Amino acid sequence: MSKTLKPGTPAPKSGQYQNPGTGNEVTGVKGKPLPPTPRPGQGYKLVDPTKHKR
């Protein structure tokens, strides 16, 4: 299971990140900061990493 990431933290991988407190998902891009959450103390977990070939 992935750890909870704080808002503003650069996304370690591209993919869908879920806010466990609300169930909402956002798209995170590797290296870009995750967006603010609706309430303080919430965070994000990576639930569906982007699958691509290089």
C-alpha positions as CSV (number, residue, x, y, z in Angstrom):
1,M,0.0,0.0,0.0
2,S,1.3,3.4,-0.8
3,K,1.9,6.1,1.8
4,T,-0.2,9.2,2.1
5,L,1.3,12.3,0.4
6,K,0.7,15.8,1.6
7,P,-0.7,18.5,-0.8
8,G,2.0,20.4,-2.5
9,T,4.3,17.3,-2.5
10,P,5.7,16.6,-6.0
11,A,4.1,13.4,-7.3
12,P,6.6,10.6,-7.3
13,K,4.8,8.9,-10.3
14,S,2.2,10.0,-12.8
15,G,-1.2,8.5,-12.3
16,Q,-4.5,8.8,-10.4
17,Y,-4.2,9.9,-6.8
18,Q,-7.1,9.5,-4.4
19,N,-8.0,11.6,-1.3
20,P,-9.0,8.9,1.2
21,G,-11.0,11.4,3.2
22,T,-13.4,12.3,0.3
23,G,-12.8,9.5,-2.2
24,N,-12.1,12.1,-5.0
25,E,-9.4,11.4,-7.5
26,V,-7.0,13.8,-9.2
27,T,-4.5,13.2,-11.9
28,G,-0.9,13.7,-10.7
29,V,2.0,14.3,-13.1
30,K,5.5,13.1,-12.0
31,G,7.4,15.9,-10.5
32,K,4.4,18.4,-10.3
33,P,2.9,19.3,-6.9
34,L,-0.3,17.7,-5.8
35,P,-3.2,20.1,-5.4
36,P,-4.7,21.4,-2.2
37,T,-7.2,19.2,-0.3
38,P,-10.6,20.4,0.9
39,R,-9.6,20.1,4.6
40,P,-6.4,20.4,6.5
41,G,-4.7,17.1,7.4
42,Q,-5.8,15.3,4.3
43,G,-3.5,13.8,1.7
44,Y,-3.4,11.6,-1.4
45,K,-2.5,8.0,-2.2
46,L,-1.5,6.7,-5.6
47,V,-4.3,4.3,-6.7
48,D,-3.7,3.9,-10.4
49,P,-0.2,4.6,-11.8
50,T,0.1,5.5,-15.5
51,K,1.1,2.6,-17.6
52,H,3.3,3.5,-20.6
53,K,6.2,2.0,-22.4
54,R,9.5,3.8,-23.1
